[in-house]
Amino acid sequence: MTVKLRSRLAQRLDGEIAAVAAMPGRSAVLQVQRAILWLRHGREAEAREELNRLQARALAQPRIELAAWLHLAEGLAAYFAAFGGGARDRVRRAQVMAAAAGLRSLQALADAWLAQMAFVDRDIDRLVAHAAAALAAPADNAAACRVASALGMAWDLAGDPAAASGWYAFGRRAAGADGDDAGLAALLYNQTQMRALRLRHAALAGEPGEAPAVLLGVDSIGHFDEAVGGSARADLTPLLRAQLLTVQGDFAAAAALLEAHLPDAVATGLARVGGSLLADLAWCWVNNGEALKARALADQAAVEVLAEDSPHCDLDERAALHARLAQVYARLRDELLATRHADAAQAAWADDAAQRRQWAQRLADAGLTSPPR
């Protein structure tokens, strides 16, 4: 039997749905909102059943508000399943319909999610446009929480943790005001993820950081998710922990986590970072005395460079992939490949630094340095 969500937001939606039982149109919209909350807590089966029922209702009794909310819900279902481009199209449709119908709160929420998706795509122009649109709307806690997450990560990527922390705090206040535990969990994960990436990159540059403290943060994500009833894409947390264990030098534990969780993660939307994680696993194996396995996997990861060199890849992941492969091949005494990847890593780190400067400038020019007061 499924345990009920314990967040105040879930309880409020249940109460509002019960209160408007005699108003089918309003009740249906609230039920979509509850299904979205289920998605955000990782309860895909419950959400899918509810959304299928509401889609049938929308065909029988068309209403633009319900249709717009259903587009948002279907977009988020696709996003949580595989971070796919189809998700963006559905959310964009929800945003357009909301704007046409004057549904300002839904329009702001769709813009906030589009800003989040733009960050995942590393598209600073779309991120700035959608974040500014979401913040220009009347105050809405759900939109504020999501856009704060996107802008916090954007400033982290731009290399300004202080600006990022201001946005994360703004998001936590908004989520707390809404009783939105899923929003708090997402903020906690995203902030920890970006901090972990900084530590990983510093380690690859020969400057190890504070990995043990961050590992405590990764553990707290799992504890918090369990306390609030689950989260979307909870499978990502073990991979984050594996990266930090690799930085710490706990290669056996890191390899076990990567082998257990990497295949499913790549199959469900993380192919763009799969190459650098394969290289991490090769590094673990070479340090565990598995030279033949390490060589085979390093060669496989090297092929992934072709995909990582696409214009839409994460520049930091491209640099991390080359840097890790340089370490693996050096340990395997293949000096030619080690030098080739070390040179490629140096060039990729330079591209990454240029991107960070560009993002900081674009965010500052758009007036997105700090949250509204």
C-alpha positions in Angstrom: 0.0 0.0 0.0 1.4 3.4 -1.0 2.2 5.7 1.9 0.6 9.2 1.7 2.9 12.1 1.1 3.6 14.0 4.3 4.3 17.4 2.9 2.0 20.4 3.7 1.6 21.0 0.0 0.2 17.5 -0.5 -2.1 17.9 2.4 -3.3 21.3 1.1 -4.0 19.9 -2.4 -6.0 17.0 -0.9 -8.0 19.4 1.1 -8.7 21.7 -1.8 -9.7 18.8 -4.0 -12.2 17.6 -1.4 -13.6 21.1 -0.9 -14.4 21.7 -4.6 -15.8 18.2 -5.3 -19.0 19.8 -6.6 -16.9 21.9 -9.2 -15.6 19.3 -11.6 -13.5 21.8 -13.7 -11.7 23.2 -10.7 -11.2 19.8 -9.2 -9.6 18.4 -12.3 -7.0 21.2 -12.4 -6.1 20.6 -8.8 -5.8 16.9 -9.5 -3.3 17.6 -12.3 -1.3 19.7 -9.8 -1.4 16.8 -7.4 -0.2 14.4 -10.1 2.7 16.8 -10.8 3.6 16.7 -7.1 3.5 12.9 -7.3 5.9 13.1 -10.3 8.2 15.3 -8.3 8.3 12.8 -5.5 9.1 10.0 -7.9 5.6 8.3 -7.8 5.4 7.9 -11.6 2.8 5.0 -11.6 0.3 7.0 -9.5 0.8 10.1 -11.5 0.5 8.2 -14.8 -2.8 6.6 -13.8 -4.2 10.0 -12.7 -3.0 11.8 -15.8 -4.4 9.2 -18.2 -7.8 9.6 -16.5 -7.6 13.4 -16.7 -6.5 13.3 -20.3 -9.7 11.3 -21.2 -11.8 13.9 -19.2 -10.1 16.8 -21.1 -11.2 15.2 -24.4 -14.7 14.8 -23.3 -15.0 18.2 -21.6 -12.4 20.5 -23.1 -11.2 23.5 -21.0 -8.1 25.5 -21.9 -6.9 25.7 -18.2 -7.0 22.0 -17.8 -5.3 21.4 -21.2 -2.5 23.8 -20.3 -1.9 22.1 -16.9 -1.9 18.7 -18.6 0.7 19.9 -21.1 2.9 21.0 -18.2 2.4 17.7 -16.4 3.2 15.6 -19.5 6.3 17.7 -20.1 7.5 17.2 -16.6 6.8 13.4 -16.8 9.1 13.3 -19.9 11.7 15.5 -18.2 12.0 13.3 -15.1 12.0 10.2 -17.2 14.9 11.1 -19.5 15.6 14.9 -19.5 14.4 14.8 -23.2 13.8 17.6 -25.7 10.2 16.5 -26.0 9.7 17.7 -22.4 10.6 21.2 -23.3 8.1 21.3 -26.2 5.2 20.2 -23.9 6.1 22.8 -21.2 6.5 25.5 -23.9 3.0 24.6 -25.1 1.7 25.0 -21.6 3.4 28.4 -21.3 1.9 29.6 -24.6 -1.6 28.4 -23.6 -1.4 29.9 -20.2 -0.3 33.3 -21.7 -3.2 33.2 -24.1 -5.7 32.5 -21.4 -4.3 35.0 -18.9 -3.3 32.2 -16.4 -0.4 34.2 -15.0 0.6 31.7 -12.2 0.8 28.8 -14.6 2.7 30.9 -17.2 5.3 31.8 -14.5 5.6 28.2 -13.4 6.1 27.0 -17.0 8.7 29.7 -17.6 10.5 28.6 -14.4 10.6 25.0 -15.6 11.8 26.2 -19.1 14.6 28.1 -17.3 15.6 24.8 -15.5 15.6 22.9 -18.8 17.6 25.6 -20.5 20.3 25.2 -17.7 20.4 21.4 -18.5 20.8 22.2 -22.1 23.5 24.8 -21.2 21.5 27.5 -23.2 22.2 30.8 -21.4 20.0 32.8 -23.7 16.9 30.8 -23.1 17.7 30.5 -19.4 17.9 34.3 -19.0 14.8 34.9 -21.0 12.6 32.4 -19.1 14.0 33.2 -15.7 13.3 36.9 -16.2 9.8 36.1 -17.4 9.1 34.0 -14.4 10.3 36.6 -12.0 8.3 39.4 -13.7 5.1 37.6 -12.9 3.2 38.2 -9.6 4.8 36.4 -6.7 4.3 32.7 -6.9 6.1 30.3 -4.5 6.2 27.3 -6.9 7.7 29.4 -9.8 10.1 31.2 -7.4 11.4 27.9 -6.0 12.1 26.4 -9.5 13.6 29.5 -11.0 15.8 29.9 -8.0 17.1 26.4 -8.5 17.9 27.2 -12.1 19.7 30.5 -11.3 21.5 29.1 -8.3 23.0 26.4 -10.6 23.7 29.0 -13.3 25.7 31.1 -10.9 27.5 28.0 -9.7 28.4 27.2 -13.2 29.5 30.8 -13.8 31.9 30.4 -10.9 30.2 32.6 -8.3 29.1 30.4 -5.4 28.2 33.5 -3.3 25.6 34.7 -5.9 24.4 31.1 -6.2 23.8 30.8 -2.5 21.5 33.8 -2.5 19.3 32.2 -5.1 19.3 28.8 -3.3 18.2 30.6 0.0 15.5 32.4 -2.0 14.3 29.1 -3.3 14.3 27.5 0.1 12.1 30.3 1.5 9.6 29.9 -1.3 9.5 26.1 -0.9 9.1 26.4 2.8 6.3 28.9 2.5 4.5 26.4 0.2 5.2 23.4 2.3 6.9 21.9 -0.8 9.2 19.2 0.4 9.9 18.0 -3.1 11.1 21.5 -4.0 13.4 21.6 -0.9 14.8 18.2 -1.8 15.5 19.4 -5.4 17.3 22.5 -4.1 19.4 20.4 -1.7 20.4 18.0 -4.5 21.2 20.7 -7.0 23.2 22.7 -4.6 25.2 19.7 -3.5 25.6 18.5 -7.1 27.2 21.8 -8.1 29.5 21.8 -5.1 30.5 18.3 -5.8 31.3 19.2 -9.5 33.6 22.0 -8.3 35.4 19.5 -6.0 35.7 16.9 -8.8 37.1 19.5 -11.2 39.6 20.8 -8.7 40.8 17.3 -8.0 41.3 16.6 -11.8 43.3 19.8 -11.9 45.5 18.5 -9.0 43.8 20.5 -6.3 41.7 18.2 -4.1 39.0 19.8 -2.0 36.6 19.1 0.9 35.1 15.9 -0.4 34.3 14.3 3.1 32.1 17.2 4.1 30.2 17.1 0.8 29.7 13.3 1.2 27.8 14.1 4.4 25.6 16.4 2.2 25.0 13.6 -0.3 24.0 11.3 2.5 21.5 13.9 3.8 19.8 14.0 0.4 18.9 10.3 0.7 17.7 10.7 4.3 15.6 13.7 3.4 14.1 12.0 0.3 13.1 9.1 2.5 11.6 11.3 5.1 9.3 13.2 2.7 8.3 10.2 0.6 10.7 9.9 -2.2 11.9 12.2 -5.0 12.2 12.2 -8.8 15.4 10.7 -10.1 16.7 9.5 -6.7 18.9 7.2 -8.8 21.3 10.1 -9.4 22.4 10.4 -5.8 24.5 7.2 -5.9 26.4 8.5 -9.0 27.1 11.8 -7.2 28.5 9.8 -4.3 30.6 7.7 -6.6 32.2 10.7 -8.1 33.2 12.0 -4.7 34.4 8.6 -3.5 36.7 8.6 -6.6 38.0 12.0 -5.5 38.6 10.7 -2.0 40.5 7.7 -3.4 38.0 5.0 -2.2 38.1 3.3 -5.6 36.5 0.0 -4.6 33.4 1.7 -3.2 33.2 4.1 -6.1 33.5 1.3 -8.7 30.7 -0.7 -7.0 28.3 2.3 -7.2 29.2 3.1 -10.8 28.8 -0.4 -12.0 25.4 -0.7 -10.2 23.9 2.6 -11.2 25.5 4.0 -14.4 23.8 1.7 -16.9 20.3 2.7 -15.9 21.2 6.4 -15.5 22.6 6.5 -19.1 19.6 4.7 -20.4 17.3 7.3 -18.8 18.8 10.6 -19.9 22.4 10.9 -18.7 24.2 9.8 -21.9 25.7 13.3 -22.1 27.8 12.7 -19.0 28.2 9.0 -19.4 31.6 9.3 -21.0 33.2 11.0 -18.1 31.7 8.6 -15.6 33.0 5.7 -17.7 36.4 7.3 -17.5 36.0 7.5 -13.7 35.2 3.8 -13.6 38.3 3.1 -15.7 40.3 5.1 -13.2 38.9 3.1 -10.3 39.8 -0.2 -12.0 43.3 0.9 -12.8 43.8 1.8 -9.2 42.3 -1.5 -8.1 44.9 -3.4 -10.2 42.5 -4.3 -13.0 44.6 -3.0 -15.9 43.0 -4.9 -18.7 39.5 -3.9 -17.7 40.7 -0.3 -17.2 42.2 -0.2 -20.7 39.1 -1.6 -22.4 36.8 0.8 -20.6 39.2 3.8 -21.2 39.1 3.0 -24.9 35.3 2.9 -24.8 35.2 6.2 -23.0 37.6 7.7 -25.5 35.1 6.9 -28.2 32.5 8.9 -26.2 34.7 12.0 -26.8 33.2 12.2 -30.2 29.7 12.8 -28.7 31.1 15.0 -25.9 32.7 17.2 -28.5 29.2 18.1 -29.9 28.3 21.9 -29.7 25.6 21.1 -27.0 27.7 19.1 -24.6 28.7 20.2 -21.1 32.1 21.8 -21.5 33.1 20.9 -18.0 32.2 17.2 -18.6 34.2 17.2 -21.8 37.2 18.6 -19.9 36.7 16.1 -17.1 36.5 13.2 -19.6 39.8 14.2 -21.2 41.5 14.9 -17.9 40.5 11.5 -16.4 41.5 9.6 -19.6 44.9 11.3 -19.5 45.4 10.0 -15.9 44.3 6.4 -16.9 46.5 6.2 -20.0 49.4 7.6 -18.0 49.0 4.9 -15.4 48.8 2.3 -18.2 52.1 3.8 -19.6 50.5 4.8 -22.9 52.3 8.1 -23.1 51.0 9.0 -26.5 47.3 8.8 -25.5 48.0 10.3 -22.1 49.6 13.4 -23.7 46.9 13.6 -26.4 44.1 13.7 -23.7 46.0 16.0 -21.4 46.3 18.5 -24.3 42.6 18.1 -25.1 41.7 18.6 -21.4 43.7 21.8 -21.3 41.9 23.2 -24.3 38.5 22.1 -22.9 39.2 23.7 -19.5 40.0 27.0 -21.4 36.6 26.7 -23.3 34.9 26.0 -19.9 36.5 29.1 -18.4 35.3 31.2 -21.3 31.8 29.9 -20.9 31.9 30.7 -17.2 32.8 34.3 -18.0 30.1 34.6 -20.6 27.4 33.2 -18.2 28.4 35.6 -15.4 28.2 38.5 -17.8 24.9 37.5 -19.3 23.3 36.9 -15.9 24.6 40.2 -14.5 23.5 42.1 -17.6 20.0 40.7 -17.2 19.8 41.9 -13.6 19.8 38.3 -12.2 22.7 38.6 -9.8 20.5 38.5 -6.7 16.8 37.6 -5.9 14.1 40.2 -5.6 13.5 41.5 -2.2 
